[in-house]
Amino acid sequence: MNTGESRKFLYLNSSNPAKAVQEVRKVISKSEIRDFGIDLSGMNVLDAVKVLALTSSYLYKKQPEEKIKFRFASGDIKNIVSMLPLKNLEMVV
């Protein structure tokens, strides 16, 4: 994250990806997507990819031009996500 950036991150530590997606959907429906990102550092890689895929689809349906920023503990998730047709996701450090 850039030091000049005032983005807030939603920390998702749920072991249930469906609950995590519901939490993200609530935030997306209430606020501008530009105002926050998702921190998936507390999740395992498979659950994090599931959350990203479902969140990406929901966001594309609601606001196709927007991108969602996300953080993850490892850069390996970037390789996995890049293989999927999820163009509205952007990993930040």
Kinemage of the C-alpha trace (Angstrom):
@kinemage 1
@onewidth
@group {chain A} dominant
@subgroup {mainchain}
@vectorlist {calphas} color= white
{ca met a 1} P 0.000 0.000 0.000
{ca asn a 2} L 1.317 3.434 -0.873
{ca thr a 3} L 1.935 5.729 2.063
{ca gly a 4} L -0.278 8.417 0.507
{ca glu a 5} L -3.146 5.998 0.055
{ca ser a 6} L -5.966 6.194 2.599
{ca arg a 7} L -7.476 2.815 1.801
{ca lys a 8} L -9.017 0.811 4.620
{ca phe a 9} L -8.675 -2.940 4.567
{ca leu a 10} L -11.369 -5.368 5.580
{ca tyr a 11} L -9.636 -8.202 7.450
{ca leu a 12} L -11.147 -11.602 6.668
{ca asn a 13} L -10.029 -14.399 8.957
{ca ser a 14} L -13.104 -16.576 8.637
{ca ser a 15} L -12.540 -20.256 8.056
{ca asn a 16} L -15.809 -20.236 6.137
{ca pro a 17} L -15.362 -18.587 2.710
{ca ala a 18} L -19.132 -18.195 2.260
{ca lys a 19} L -19.356 -16.058 5.419
{ca ala a 20} L -16.354 -14.021 4.309
{ca val a 21} L -17.987 -13.347 0.926
{ca gln a 22} L -21.203 -12.241 2.647
{ca glu a 23} L -19.191 -9.802 4.751
{ca val a 24} L -17.502 -8.349 1.650
{ca arg a 25} L -20.855 -8.057 -0.166
{ca lys a 26} L -22.273 -6.027 2.725
{ca val a 27} L -19.363 -3.605 2.554
{ca ile a 28} L -19.554 -3.314 -1.251
{ca ser a 29} L -23.276 -2.588 -1.133
{ca lys a 30} L -22.816 0.132 1.515
{ca ser a 31} L -19.710 1.964 0.316
{ca glu a 32} L -17.597 2.934 -2.621
{ca ile a 33} L -15.252 0.149 -3.654
{ca arg a 34} L -12.422 2.660 -4.022
{ca asp a 35} L -12.486 3.236 -0.266
{ca phe a 36} L -11.392 -0.205 0.872
{ca gly a 37} L -9.544 -3.388 0.065
{ca ile a 38} L -9.651 -6.945 1.345
{ca asp a 39} L -6.955 -8.464 3.526
{ca leu a 40} L -6.937 -12.247 3.114
{ca ser a 41} L -3.681 -12.831 4.993
{ca gly a 42} L -5.428 -14.872 7.679
{ca met a 43} L -6.873 -17.394 5.229
{ca asn a 44} L -5.369 -20.384 3.493
{ca val a 45} L -4.744 -20.023 -0.238
{ca leu a 46} L -7.689 -22.166 -1.396
{ca asp a 47} L -10.234 -20.288 0.709
{ca ala a 48} L -8.724 -16.959 -0.323
{ca val a 49} L -9.019 -17.848 -4.036
{ca lys a 50} L -12.628 -18.891 -3.481
{ca val a 51} L -13.407 -15.585 -1.752
{ca leu a 52} L -11.691 -13.620 -4.512
{ca ala a 53} L -13.528 -15.464 -7.290
{ca leu a 54} L -16.939 -14.955 -5.695
{ca thr a 55} L -16.219 -11.354 -4.742
{ca ser a 56} L -14.898 -10.572 -8.217
{ca ser a 57} L -18.040 -11.970 -9.823
{ca tyr a 58} L -20.299 -10.029 -7.465
{ca leu a 59} L -18.395 -6.798 -8.038
{ca tyr a 60} L -18.398 -7.243 -11.823
{ca lys a 61} L -22.156 -7.691 -11.758
{ca lys a 62} L -22.640 -4.574 -9.605
{ca gln a 63} L -19.901 -2.275 -10.946
{ca pro a 64} L -18.121 -3.768 -13.989
{ca glu a 65} L -15.597 -0.934 -14.307
{ca glu a 66} L -14.347 -1.124 -10.712
{ca lys a 67} L -11.394 -3.113 -9.363
{ca ile a 68} L -10.973 -4.485 -5.884
{ca lys a 69} L -7.613 -4.447 -4.140
{ca phe a 70} L -6.554 -7.346 -1.958
{ca arg a 71} L -3.671 -8.435 0.237
{ca phe a 72} L -2.445 -11.932 0.914
{ca ala a 73} L 0.416 -13.301 2.997
{ca ser a 74} L 2.155 -14.860 -0.003
{ca gly a 75} L 2.726 -13.706 -3.559
{ca asp a 76} L 1.866 -17.206 -4.791
{ca ile a 77} L -1.815 -16.320 -4.906
{ca lys a 78} L -1.086 -13.820 -7.688
{ca asn a 79} L -0.064 -16.694 -9.975
{ca ile a 80} L -3.244 -18.607 -9.210
{ca val a 81} L -5.536 -15.615 -9.659
{ca ser a 82} L -3.828 -14.646 -12.916
{ca met a 83} L -4.863 -18.014 -14.414
{ca leu a 84} L -8.528 -17.208 -13.776
{ca pro a 85} L -10.570 -14.722 -15.840
{ca leu a 86} L -10.786 -12.266 -12.926
{ca lys a 87} L -9.619 -8.986 -14.381
{ca asn a 88} L -11.063 -6.749 -11.684
{ca leu a 89} L -8.675 -7.869 -8.933
{ca glu a 90} L -5.431 -6.156 -8.006
{ca met a 91} L -2.963 -7.422 -5.436
{ca val a 92} L -1.264 -4.841 -3.234
{ca val a 93} L 1.566 -5.265 -0.768
